[in-house]
Each structure stands twice: as C-alpha cells, then as structure tokens.
Amino acid sequence: MVGEVLRESDRLMVDQYGNYFMQSLVQELGESHRLKLIESIKHFIQVAQNARGTHVLQNIVKAINSQSEEDAFINKVKTSGIHYLVKNQNSVHVLIQLINKAQASNLDFMLDYVEANFVSVCKDKHGICLVKAM
C-alpha cells in the first residue's frame, strides 16, 4: 500500500478527499517513510500552489524531525524554483512553515533570493508575508 501511495502522492495531495488522507498519513509516518514521501513528490510547485496540496506540504514541514528530512524538503524547494513559490497565495505558506521549522543556516538560499528581489517581493501581497516571517 505504501508503494501505491508514494506513486500517487502528488495526485492524492491535491485531491478533494485524498489531501485529508495524506495529512493524516503524514502525522502517522515514521521518519524513513516521511523521507520517502518527500522524495516521491514529482510536481512540487503544482502541489505547493494548490489550495489542498499546500496543507499537506505544511503538515510535512511540521512533522519533520530529522536533518535528512529537512535537507530533502529544502532540496525540493531549491530544485523547484523558489521564485515560483514566493508570490503565490498557497505556496508562500509552505515557505513560512519552513522558516518556522528549519535551521536558519539551511535557509540562506531563501534570504539570498529575497535580497536579490527585495522590491519585487515586498510589493507583492504574498511576498511581503514571507519577508515578515523572516
């Protein structure tokens, strides 16, 4: 069953009912399965920007309890492109959760992006929320 969930994780995270299952599952998974779940996300941007998917990703961030999980999640953010996440009403909340949870030294990439695009980020109603959280 775990294999099936991992193969369909993106679809389940954005589904009207599947997202509730995924949110509950995240809370019950151990570290190794949660790490596999993070790594199984194929379309991170689409999930993060989705009104349902963002809640699953925020719950994943809240549940992170190891450096390997944190590193894997941050790697997803980095490789997906932070610029797609900063100004979206849903995905910015994933970033804010990450700021609240992750070690500050792991978030230099986010600070670098905000510094390089400061005016643009601050003029955006969702971007300014990220700046305030920093």
TORFI-754854 format. One record per atom (N, C-alpha, C): residue in one letter; x, y, z. Coordinates in steps of 0.2 Angstrom, whole numbers, padded with zeros to 4 digits, always signed. Layout:
N
AXYZ/...
% end
This chain:
134
M+0004-0006+0000/M+0000+0000+0000/M+0004+0006+0000/V+0010+0006+0004/V+0014+0012+0004/V+0017+0014-0003/G+0019+0009-0007/G+0021+0010-0014/G+0016+0013-0018/E+0010+0011-0017/E+0004+0014-0021/E+0003+0022-0019/V+0004+0023-0013/V+0003+0030-0010/V+0009+0034-0013/L+0015+0031-0013/L+0020+0035-0015/L+0020+0037-0022/R+0018+0032-0026/R+0017+0033-0033/R+0012+0038-0035/E+0007+0039-0031/E+0001+0043-0032/E+0001+0049-0028/S+0007+0051-0024/S+0007+0056-0019/S+0005+0063-0022/D+0007+0065-0027/D+0005+0071-0030/D-0002+0072-0031/R-0005+0067-0034/R-0012+0067-0035/R-0016+0067-0029/L-0014+0063-0024/L-0018+0062-0018/L-0017+0069-0014/M-0012+0072-0014/M-0011+0078-0011/M-0016+0084-0013/V-0017+0084-0019/V-0021+0089-0022/V-0029+0087-0023/D-0030+0081-0021/D-0037+0078-0022/D-0042+0081-0016/Q-0048+0082-0018/Q-0053+0085-0013/Q-0053+0081-0007/Y-0053+0074-0008/Y-0053+0070-0002/Y-0046+0067+0000/G-0042+0066-0005/G-0036+0062-0004/G-0031+0067+0000/N-0032+0073+0000/N-0027+0078+0004/N-0029+0076+0011/Y-0035+0075+0013/Y-0036+0074+0021/Y-0032+0067+0023/F-0033+0062+0018/F-0029+0056+0020/F-0022+0057+0020/M-0019+0061+0016/M-0012+0062+0016/M-0010+0066+0022/Q-0014+0071+0024/Q-0012+0075+0030/Q-0012+0070+0036/S-0017+0066+0037/S-0017+0061+0042/S-0011+0056+0042/L-0010+0054+0036/L-0004+0049+0035/L+0002+0052+0037/V+0004+0058+0035/V+0010+0062+0037/V+0011+0062+0044/Q+0006+0063+0048/Q+0006+0063+0056/Q+0008+0056+0058/E+0006+0050+0055/E+0007+0044+0057/E+0014+0041+0055/L+0017+0043+0049/L+0023+0040+0046/L+0029+0041+0051/G+0033+0036+0050/G+0040+0037+0054/G+0044+0041+0049/E+0050+0042+0052/E+0055+0046+0048/E+0057+0044+0041/S+0058+0037+0041/S+0060+0034+0034/S+0055+0035+0029/H+0049+0033+0031/H+0043+0034+0026/H+0041+0041+0025/R+0042+0045+0029/R+0041+0053+0028/R+0046+0055+0023/L+0052+0053+0024/L+0058+0055+0019/L+0056+0052+0012/K+0054+0046+0012/K+0052+0043+0005/K+0046+0047+0002/L+0041+0049+0006/L+0036+0053+0004/L+0038+0060+0001/I+0043+0063+0005/I+0046+0069+0002/I+0049+0068-0005/E+0053+0063-0005/E+0057+0062-0011/E+0052+0060-0017/S+0046+0057-0015/S+0041+0055-0021/S+0037+0060-0024/I+0038+0066-0021/I+0034+0072-0024/I+0037+0074-0031/K+0034+0073-0036/K+0036+0074-0043/K+0035+0082-0045/H+0029+0084-0044/H+0027+0091-0046/H+0026+0096-0040/F+0032+0097-0037/F+0032+0101-0030/F+0028+0108-0031/I+0030+0111-0036/I+0027+0118-0037/I+0019+0117-0038/Q+0017+0113-0042/Q+0010+0112-0043/Q+0006+0110-0036/V+0009+0106-0032/V+0006+0104-0026/V+0006+0110-0021/A+0012+0113-0021/A+0013+0119-0016/A+0008+0124-0018/Q+0007+0126-0024/Q+0002+0131-0026/Q-0005+0129-0026/N-0007+0123-0025/N-0014+0120-0025/N-0017+0122-0018/A-0023+0124-0017/A-0026+0125-0011/A-0026+0119-0006/R-0027+0113-0009/R-0027+0107-0005/R-0020+0105-0003/G-0016+0105-0008/G-0009+0102-0008/G-0004+0106-0003/T-0006+0113-0003/T-0002+0117+0002/T-0002+0114+0009/H-0008+0112+0011/H-0009+0110+0018/H-0006+0103+0019/V-0005+0099+0014/V-0001+0093+0015/V+0006+0095+0016/L+0009+0099+0012/L+0016+0101+0012/L+0017+0104+0019/Q+0013+0109+0021/Q+0014+0112+0028/Q+0014+0107+0033/N+0010+0102+0033/N+0010+0096+0038/N+0016+0092+0038/I+0019+0091+0032/I+0025+0088+0031/I+0031+0092+0035/V+0031+0098+0033/V+0036+0103+0037/V+0035+0102+0044/K+0029+0103+0047/K+0028+0102+0054/K+0030+0096+0057/A+0030+0090+0053/A+0031+0084+0056/A+0039+0082+0055/I+0043+0086+0051/I+0050+0085+0050/I+0053+0085+0057/N+0057+0079+0058/N+0061+0079+0065/N+0068+0076+0064/S+0070+0077+0058/S+0077+0075+0057/S+0081+0079+0051/Q+0087+0079+0052/Q+0091+0083+0047/Q+0090+0081+0040/S+0089+0074+0039/S+0089+0071+0032/S+0082+0073+0029/E+0077+0073+0033/E+0070+0076+0031/E+0070+0083+0029/E+0073+0087+0033/E+0074+0094+0032/E+0078+0095+0026/D+0083+0092+0025/D+0088+0093+0019/D+0084+0091+0012/A+0080+0085+0013/A+0076+0083+0007/A+0071+0088+0005/F+0067+0091+0010/F+0062+0096+0009/F+0065+0102+0006/I+0070+0104+0009/I+0073+0110+0006/I+0076+0109-0001/N+0079+0103-0002/N+0081+0102-0009/N+0075+0102-0014/K+0069+0100-0012/K+0063+0101-0016/K+0062+0108-0018/V+0062+0112-0013/V+0061+0119-0014/V+0066+0122-0018/K+0072+0121-0017/K+0078+0124-0021/K+0077+0121-0029/T+0076+0115-0030/T+0076+0112-0037/T+0070+0114-0040/S+0064+0116-0037/S+0058+0118-0040/S+0058+0125-0042/G+0062+0129-0038/G+0062+0136-0040/G+0058+0140-0035/I+0062+0143-0031/I+0059+0147-0025/I+0054+0153-0028/H+0057+0155-0034/H+0053+0161-0037/H+0046+0159-0039/Y+0044+0153-0040/Y+0038+0151-0041/Y+0033+0150-0035/L+0037+0150-0029/L+0033+0149-0023/L+0032+0155-0019/V+0036+0160-0020/V+0036+0166-0015/V+0030+0170-0016/K+0027+0171-0022/K+0022+0176-0023/K+0015+0172-0025/N+0014+0166-0023/N+0008+0163-0023/N+0005+0162-0017/Q-0002+0163-0017/Q-0006+0163-0010/Q-0006+0157-0006/N-0004+0151-0010/N-0004+0145-0006/N+0003+0143-0004/S+0007+0143-0009/S+0014+0141-0008/S+0018+0145-0003/V+0017+0151-0003/V+0020+0155+0002/V+0020+0153+0009/H+0014+0150+0011/H+0013+0147+0017/H+0017+0141+0019/V+0019+0137+0014/V+0024+0132+0014/V+0031+0135+0016/L+0033+0140+0013/L+0039+0143+0014/L+0039+0146+0021/I+0034+0149+0023/I+0033+0152+0030/I+0034+0146+0035/Q+0031+0141+0034/Q+0031+0135+0039/Q+0039+0133+0039/L+0042+0133+0033/L+0049+0130+0033/L+0053+0135+0037/I+0052+0142+0037/I+0056+0147+0040/I+0055+0145+0048/N+0049+0144+0050/N+0047+0142+0057/N+0050+0136+0060/K+0052+0131+0055/K+0054+0125+0057/K+0062+0123+0056/A+0064+0125+0050/A+0071+0124+0048/A+0076+0128+0052/Q+0082+0125+0052/Q+0088+0129+0054/Q+0089+0134+0050/A+0091+0140+0053/A+0092+0146+0049/A+0097+0146+0044/S+0103+0142+0046/S+0108+0141+0041/S+0106+0137+0035/N+0101+0134+0035/N+0098+0130+0029/N+0094+0134+0025/L+0092+0140+0027/L+0088+0145+0023/L+0091+0150+0020/D+0098+0150+0019/D+0102+0155+0016/D+0099+0157+0009/F+0098+0151+0005/F+0095+0152-0002/F+0089+0156-0002/M+0085+0156+0003/M+0079+0160+0003/M+0080+0167+0004/L+0085+0168+0009/L+0087+0175+0011/L+0090+0178+0005/D+0094+0174+0001/D+0098+0177-0005/D+0093+0179-0010/Y+0088+0175-0011/Y+0083+0176-0016/Y+0079+0183-0014/V+0077+0183-0008/V+0073+0189-0006/V+0078+0196-0006/E+0084+0195-0005/E+0088+0201-0005/E+0089+0203-0012/A+0090+0198-0017/A+0091+0200-0024/A+0085+0202-0027/N+0079+0201-0025/N+0072+0203-0027/N+0068+0207-0022/F+0072+0211-0018/F+0068+0214-0012/F+0062+0218-0014/V+0063+0223-0019/V+0057+0227-0020/V+0052+0223-0023/S+0053+0219-0028/S+0048+0215-0031/S+0044+0211-0026/V+0048+0207-0021/V+0045+0203-0016/V+0041+0207-0011/C+0043+0213-0009/C+0040+0217-0004/C+0033+0220-0007/K+0033+0221-0014/K+0027+0225-0017/K+0022+0219-0018/D+0023+0213-0017/D+0018+0208-0018/D+0015+0206-0012/K+0008+0205-0012/K+0005+0204-0005/K+0006+0198-0002/H+0009+0193-0006/H+0011+0186-0003/H+0018+0187-0001/G+0022+0190-0005/G+0029+0190-0004/G+0031+0194+0002/I+0027+0199+0004/I+0028+0203+0010/I+0027+0199+0016/C+0022+0194+0016/C+0021+0190+0021/C+0027+0185+0023/L+0031+0183+0017/L+0037+0180+0018/L+0042+0184+0021/V+0043+0190+0019/V+0048+0195+0022/V+0046+0196+0029/K+0040+0197+0031/K+0038+0197+0038/K+0040+0191+0042/A+0039+0185+0039/A+0041+0179+0043/A+0048+0178+0044/M+0052+0181+0040/M+0060+0181+0040/M+0062+0185+0046/
% end
